[in-house]
């Protein structure tokens, strides 16, 4: 009986341990910040466009095992090139709308944190990136990259090339045949045509033309017509039909002889009009040529409608806050802007990279070293130091692993930031499509170069401190490796090479190099479509903000510019507007908190060395539980030992009385 009682107690203790560990895990999850906002913008497309809006919720259910193929633009809503490309994508979607039973034009915003896992999974390395997904695509397919080109015509041509390849590989059997007609005889053209076809057309064109395929796809829903294309390399058929110029349109009727149709304007629209005029003259009802909304189109519109409603709901509060904010921010440096840039960089951009190794890992280490040393996190800079130290010991890691590292570290060391994510202040644009993160990133690197020059942190390694290009190298590596706008990154790297970024000889010169580079970018983008009409790209600083920064002849006084930059971007100039009093913590009085967090960081790294998937909180709970369990077991043993002694003594006394 005593053994059974002991076993029962031990089982209850084990059950208690399990419940407490589960509770601790649930508590950690419950502490996750639910107030994250989308710092990247609110998308470049809406329900009024012919572009189907995809997101993490509907992406796979829409694209995979579909009866249509999908052409998807993976874009970033704050990316300048994406912004300029958006009108082209909208125009393409409208241009090929009649092909929607064959291919769907869609888009997904990778600047939305909710879509981050999708964009990482599909290996999106730059923006915008176009990927084609075949009909009945399997879940293992990551899509086929399509060159985006610079115009609607070039993107459409690339799409047609892909559709033709799909047919050659045996897919799209229900599509109209867009492959060239290779026979040298035309006597058998009616054998393959269905009984509903009344008129057959051949479009003769050059081998590099897509005009024939475009017309075939435009009119493929008209059951009384069948159209094929003939390329100029089918010389015998061209000679037999007396075709000497391209394009040429020849019509065939079931009870009529062939005839060459006059095409006034040798374009896609011109050939369509010639076909239309020909069939109308023969009494064919062309009402069916009008594009109608099919069941498939209704389904696609519903996807877009639901996604748009979800987006509106998600961003309603943010929009209200923006409408109420009309504050003039002047020329200040805001902690909110710096932290927004850091959050997006750490939690989104770096995490998007599928595999971080080699040169990417080197770039990440340099970037984290600069951040951990010079970024002014008011509450807990150990957060960046821990991430830096963990990454420093790794040769490679995935973006998902880095994302988990950043999130777990932030949870364990919370609070890290001054508060929940907020809207931009100094970098706020007139709409969500302007400024934002790119502005924030510029601001952050200006701040880093200045405070590197001021050498506020004395605990820097000598090698790091001696290299005047340390911050610029970190910026160069980050922009070239992680910055989402490929076009912007390419321009920056080209400018860096031209302006000899690595030839900088002093820290002050590094501050001025970045200032000059920023002004060069402003000159290039002045008047561009991406320029915010309410925040023009000027040569900075403006005269009203620094009158002494220019000589009488309007040339720069670099000595005064340097002084101005050091004052504006120095730690002491950071403004903490819109950070509530409850959020604020005096950095100089946070030594106790810092020491506690440093100890916590050491415990985190010590636990990691064992290779267990446990955090500091989990281990602490386990230690407490096991110590408690051991104490209870000792007490139980003492109890039974005392009982046994008591019974033995009672037995001896009874014998002595006999």
Steps between C-alpha positions, in 0.01 A plus 500: 500500500779739589670434164174570317459828685855606412445407132177703495673804642781477245252466210310805623825697518590401140155604378536828686838562329357433154206736559728775627737472202206514257368801689835676474511440123146629459585806707802576279284480189236721659760771554560544127429852378167502320514866406742476208415730216600481135792742466544419133179660373156377406551356153511638146184331370134496599166357392458759223799354313489185289781356712402216735633578849660202671615461859627233738145373552387450141829458312533121495128426472481727195823419317533124548293235323325774306339458159674822399863602507604791723742783438591647840686820576685483831548864587587733785261790552773745609740406218542785253541269202187308601313828523607591147424150374146490648334693212659256254366202697151651519507571126612143427219358713247707309664422166476120544174493694336297221765230563384449860389143439861428397713719726422716803702815567549542875724658764611450861654769722816370670518817711207364700641303795219246467631410153861469615500115522355471147759732346783318681369157398488602134856635508419859411843661477402836352195712419303492292535134404260329260429129534287279279309203645375238254149360495451225758826606664612279788586631846869425441514752215661834585398650166701600193665843495379720213698802384299811584620726221443875495160524329168325459612372158818340634326336798222370272756361257681318781167358618416374150839331474422319824151398385640364175761299694223366723315368195815346359549316829151356489312739728210723404332248270171693527660828400492636146804385303752785490783292353588582136315309227768277348317321216573603145144416391180680597258248353465322834441799727131416549570146617615619843235772534180437696163519328425837664788667317376699199811699415869406513778760496876471445722782622837507321767674705874518560664243726562749782143633501239428768219677317335178380500341845354816651210507256436126546479545878293818472230331288521140623161517675317550170396147408423579134861605431827311489831676452852365446829676449757427228858620541718622217729196524218290350620624164312249281161590648581868463588455133193287427274770644693785337588659834780753451457729799434453868258502663247367251150373581332227291140391563335167416129420501345154493326580173732776381838516340790650689564870476755746630342750739613859484647616831513879518717514809737201537463476877320276746205738513506540121479125434224459758300773329556343157369164627203673662410685179533181295261291712246782540482534123403131484220532751676346798368619837800650678330568832696204635818693429417725793684375805257381764564420860525124521469282808880497525513877488238527772710268717810712437315822579374342823858415604598862444189630678557287808869590513422869466242485779754326725762764417259785568400347832861441600611854417187693605648618827829594333321708236301682769821587682657631180199717419513655845873572480596823328794600714794680343807290583754757376859372491526275804626150574231279655554185705180357350647522149826337608323215676256448213792464259679260735187288557428465130862424419541235771154345500420518129777561247771275640245233582387489137831353383458125464864410573757728664855380442829602338505869407148543634609383842799736493270790412263406782780483758632845406153646510420351841835614640422862405144479634601340829767766551334822387124458479335689789245255635389684812381197692721204418792504263595151622229382257719590203813374670352154560386471137844613386678247722280209393542581130876547546534133599312366199630431151153492346134527596165531330289814498241314702760414765608863519138610529447257788821619668388865479148428626610272784768743616255791494246300701754395761645848540180698468467792504756564229349796315351822633154359446275333245565572129372839394454692178793694357544861616793665324481241219123507463387549140190674371369148424619153596667460161754773574807514725464267800762228527750625234504838674535327835795293379681810370433671833630202697827479308556877528457461875741204509775677304472809721511312830784284371687824435408634845620168649244493781554132570844439650468121517572450133769264375807684379487350151138606458567848637805559281317432172334829392293310242347258755148646489513561124612139445208380710261716298652387170463135598148541631370690195661257258379189684178569687339820372178401327503745208738345246501807276582730793773265623660481156510881474654530847770241431583664168524840667710355782750359254513823300545716811758261653316426822785291643761773445361710786789595731328630815175465690404859425562433133265200527226730633549736205523215247154376598360854496635555147367160385154581637494829313601323179206263543270798563620658176432181305153451647388863488186510286476121496163325538613381843558854630256607768333819369491640854863410575710595199846353444727794583869552556529448871514678737259770392616860536238574767630216715867583463569847351875472566532169312534686168752759386391822335538336157263221618777238518512279806690596810590143598639600840162646597314211338697256712423700814133510409483123433671420830251712689193367320590130503675488838338304782416816695284632215267199480140600565266268684174659386190276513669264744281491811638578843436140607721380215793726583804374689801714579795341325752628752305353792450159349816333633317251722276397216794473266696280742197276546458466127868434447478211746190383317688513170781290645251245625341490156832427332590241765170318445552511126835324539320185615304493174162489680203688356439670837516864593612656828147515638440132424824395668428715808155343539649152462762568767239629745271206433772237537632655822145510638441140392823384660412676826155340507649156434748548785216598732297195392796272573549659844131455574505127428827456687346662807191276474710186481702602810183578691348157428820321602510677837136420576560129432793483748302667778213253467737203538655646812164508674432127451 
